[in-house]
Amino acid sequence: MQKNKLSLLFLMLATPLMGQRTMGKAIAKLLKGDVPVAQVTELSVNPSYITLDAREKEEFEVSHLAGAHYIGYQDFDPKKVQELVPNKDTTVVVYCSIGVRSEKIAKKLIALGYTDVKNLAGGIFQWKNKGHEVVDSLGKETERVHAYNKFWGLLLLKGEKVYGPENKK
């Protein structure tokens, strides 16, 4: 009986670690790596960087980085970015939940002629995991973060996970 309890305990402790490796591999396969990366620490000490949120509107409304501009993913409009950031030499950091969607949007910005575009490594999940604040649609600090879905939400280790359009946990 004791052996079964130890096996169960091992399985309970090891499964999340195996899941982290599986998700890490999945992210690595999804990312092309051809966009420069900004680490969370770099962004946190450079308030002059323009931050662009490449998630969907419902995700942005739950929370986003303070000062970030919503540009979306499905409804991305290059004209909106050109209005927000007319100087194409400005340092722009694009983020999403984990970095996949933002990498694709960053490539579009580079194709538009922006010269200093970076993808936030680990996205808003890593930002929150490193202890940085996020704000809601009213600009108030919140612990809530839209976790995209339950699989990718496993990467969000801090904060309150929110799923779906109804903002359910």
C-alpha positions as CSV (number, residue, x, y, z in Angstrom):
1,M,0.0,0.0,0.0
2,Q,2.8,2.4,0.9
3,K,4.5,1.7,-2.5
4,N,1.2,2.6,-4.3
5,K,1.0,5.9,-2.4
6,L,4.6,6.8,-3.3
7,S,4.0,5.9,-6.9
8,L,0.9,8.1,-7.0
9,L,2.8,11.0,-5.3
10,F,5.6,10.7,-7.8
11,L,3.1,10.7,-10.7
12,M,1.3,13.7,-9.3
13,L,4.6,15.6,-9.0
14,A,6.2,14.5,-12.2
15,T,3.2,15.0,-14.5
16,P,3.3,18.9,-14.4
17,L,7.1,18.8,-15.1
18,M,6.5,16.5,-18.1
19,G,3.7,18.8,-19.3
20,Q,6.1,21.8,-19.0
21,R,8.6,20.0,-21.3
22,T,5.9,19.0,-23.7
23,M,4.5,22.5,-23.9
24,G,8.1,23.9,-24.2
25,K,8.6,21.6,-27.2
26,A,5.3,22.7,-28.7
27,I,6.2,26.3,-28.3
28,A,9.6,25.8,-29.8
29,K,7.9,24.1,-32.8
30,L,5.4,26.9,-33.2
31,L,8.0,29.7,-33.0
32,K,10.2,30.4,-36.0
33,G,12.8,32.4,-34.1
34,D,13.3,34.8,-36.9
35,V,12.2,37.9,-34.9
36,P,14.4,39.4,-32.3
37,V,13.3,38.7,-28.7
38,A,12.9,41.1,-25.8
39,Q,13.2,39.5,-22.4
40,V,10.8,40.6,-19.6
41,T,13.6,42.3,-17.8
42,E,14.5,44.4,-20.9
43,L,11.0,45.6,-21.3
44,S,10.5,46.3,-17.7
45,V,13.5,48.7,-17.6
46,N,12.8,50.4,-20.9
47,P,9.5,52.4,-20.5
48,S,10.2,54.2,-23.8
49,Y,9.4,51.0,-25.8
50,I,6.0,50.9,-27.4
51,T,4.1,47.7,-26.5
52,L,1.5,46.2,-28.8
53,D,-0.9,43.5,-27.7
54,A,-1.5,40.9,-30.4
55,R,-4.2,39.0,-28.6
56,E,-7.9,39.1,-29.2
57,K,-10.0,41.9,-27.8
58,E,-11.6,39.8,-25.0
59,E,-8.1,38.8,-23.8
60,F,-6.9,42.4,-23.8
61,E,-10.0,43.6,-21.9
62,V,-9.3,41.1,-19.1
63,S,-5.8,42.4,-18.6
64,H,-2.8,43.7,-20.5
65,L,0.5,45.4,-19.8
66,A,0.1,49.0,-18.6
67,G,0.4,51.4,-21.5
68,A,0.0,48.6,-24.2
69,H,-1.9,49.3,-27.3
70,Y,-4.4,46.7,-28.6
71,I,-3.7,45.7,-32.2
72,G,-5.2,42.2,-32.2
73,Y,-4.4,39.2,-34.2
74,Q,-7.4,38.1,-36.3
75,D,-8.4,41.7,-36.9
76,F,-4.8,43.1,-37.2
77,D,-4.9,46.4,-39.2
78,P,-1.5,47.7,-40.4
79,K,-3.0,51.2,-40.8
80,K,-3.8,51.3,-37.0
81,V,-0.2,50.5,-36.2
82,Q,1.1,53.1,-38.6
83,E,-1.1,55.7,-36.9
84,L,0.1,54.5,-33.4
85,V,3.7,54.3,-34.3
86,P,4.5,56.6,-37.2
87,N,8.3,56.5,-36.7
88,K,9.4,53.2,-38.1
89,D,12.7,53.3,-36.1
90,T,10.8,53.3,-32.7
91,T,11.5,50.2,-30.6
92,V,8.3,48.2,-30.7
93,V,7.6,45.1,-28.5
94,V,4.8,42.9,-29.5
95,Y,3.3,40.3,-27.1
96,C,0.5,37.8,-26.8
97,S,-0.1,35.0,-24.3
98,I,3.1,33.0,-24.9
99,G,4.8,34.6,-28.0
100,V,3.4,32.7,-31.0
101,R,0.8,35.1,-32.3
102,S,3.0,38.1,-31.5
103,E,5.9,36.6,-33.5
104,K,3.6,36.5,-36.6
105,I,2.4,40.1,-36.1
106,A,6.0,41.2,-35.5
107,K,7.0,39.7,-38.9
108,K,4.2,41.8,-40.5
109,L,5.5,44.9,-38.8
110,I,9.0,44.2,-40.1
111,A,7.6,43.7,-43.6
112,L,5.9,47.1,-43.2
113,G,9.4,48.7,-42.7
114,Y,9.6,48.8,-38.9
115,T,13.3,48.4,-38.0
116,D,13.3,47.7,-34.3
117,V,10.6,45.1,-33.6
118,K,10.9,42.5,-30.9
119,N,8.7,39.7,-29.6
120,L,8.3,39.5,-25.8
121,A,9.7,36.2,-24.7
122,G,7.0,34.2,-23.0
123,G,4.4,36.9,-23.6
124,I,2.1,38.2,-20.9
125,F,2.3,34.8,-19.1
126,Q,6.0,35.3,-18.5
127,W,5.5,38.9,-17.7
128,K,3.0,38.0,-14.9
129,N,5.1,34.9,-13.8
130,K,8.0,37.3,-13.2
131,G,5.9,39.3,-10.8
132,H,5.0,42.3,-13.0
133,E,1.6,44.0,-12.9
134,V,-1.1,43.9,-15.5
135,V,-4.1,46.2,-15.7
136,D,-7.7,45.7,-16.7
137,S,-9.8,47.6,-19.3
138,L,-10.2,50.5,-16.8
139,G,-6.4,50.7,-16.2
140,K,-6.6,49.2,-12.7
141,E,-4.1,46.6,-11.5
142,T,-5.6,43.1,-11.6
143,E,-4.5,39.6,-10.9
144,R,-6.7,38.3,-13.7
145,V,-5.1,37.1,-16.9
146,H,-6.8,35.5,-19.9
147,A,-5.2,32.1,-20.1
148,Y,-6.2,31.5,-23.8
149,N,-7.1,27.9,-23.1
150,K,-6.5,25.2,-20.4
151,F,-3.5,23.7,-22.2
152,W,-1.5,26.9,-22.6
153,G,-2.9,28.2,-19.3
154,L,-0.6,25.7,-17.6
155,L,2.2,28.1,-18.4
156,L,0.6,30.9,-16.4
157,L,1.9,30.2,-12.9
158,K,0.9,33.5,-11.2
159,G,-2.4,35.4,-11.3
160,E,-6.0,34.3,-11.7
161,K,-6.6,32.4,-14.9
162,V,-9.6,33.5,-16.9
163,Y,-11.0,31.5,-19.9
164,G,-13.5,32.2,-22.6
165,P,-15.7,35.0,-23.6
166,E,-17.7,34.9,-20.3
167,N,-14.3,35.3,-18.5
168,K,-14.8,32.1,-16.5
169,K,-12.1,30.6,-14.5
